[in-house]
């Protein structure tokens, strides 16, 4: 094994961070292209809402099988395949000519992206010591927020210069390059890597959580019998209900309510996403800090409860905003809080799922994205019914309070197993 100046798990973390950036550049680009797509396909706001929502439906439905596949086949093959698949469908988005074909492509696109974060949970389980799990997850999820923030103004500019169709083709090409490099360089476990030092290998294997030898692996039926899993799913629905507004309707909300230009709107819309990245980092650091102090349960509970309280407060304040700057400020507070909850949520899945971390996290993410699906559909219909944005923001705040109560009843020391599913 080779001596390395930078620990290989840190290099790997940078690579998974980049994958998360790419994931959300592809996902958020559709929002910045709304006006052009609506004009080309001759559709309105509710039809466009279904284009965005059907993505999350595909994403949600394929979460659990993708997580199970990551547990069995390993993240090397799974991530290679899903990045290539979603990149192909990103490019294909730029070629569609009808509303029905756009719905089909976006549904398949969601299904193709579904395995990304469950597979990353397996990467974290295999490559990172228990006490580094929080910040590793925080950095990975911060990439998704930075990717979406990067996409808003950049894609708006690309669309104005080269058209929305060419923009999607270029973004898809980048994904193919990443997919090939991942397969060539990554290995499922540090034991299989030729780049890691003896010292780092000893450190990782001596401090990471160990797999449990079980007669049989978890199934989806086992998970549905677990009260712990249901609490995890409910709180993640609440988190996604707030966050998904930022990458789907926030651009349109700022553009339509305050009458700004496309690129200026993109810059405003990127700010809450950057705040979300900061929330991921802060939440991850807080998780690991409290864990190192010797309190495993509070290391997951405190960041999550605090995050949801902050998120609820931000969404309530948004209802009083009367300028784009103030609205974005309060929205940034809400997203910062919501994203503080991601690191404890995904760390909890690895804690309780262990060797089945991909399945548990995939199931939680499935529920969360069903919540995202409801978010995307709810916003235009609530606005059409009430002629106001405020009711939707108050719904987001109420759901964050529900999530607080879920976390007060969760314990990461609970092991979800085929023989202990009513936990």
Secondary structure as UniProt FT lines:
FT   HELIX           8..32
FT   HELIX           34..41
FT   HELIX           45..61
FT   HELIX           63..73
FT   HELIX           75..93
FT   TURN            94..95
FT   HELIX           99..113
FT   HELIX           115..127
FT   HELIX           130..132
FT   HELIX           133..162
FT   HELIX           164..185
FT   HELIX           190..192
FT   HELIX           198..207
FT   HELIX           220..224
FT   HELIX           227..248
FT   HELIX           250..258
FT   HELIX           262..292
FT   TURN            293..294
FT   HELIX           296..318
FT   TURN            319..320
FT   HELIX           324..353
FT   HELIX           354..356
FT   HELIX           357..386
FT   HELIX           390..407
FT   TURN            408..409
FT   TURN            412..413
FT   TURN            418..419
//
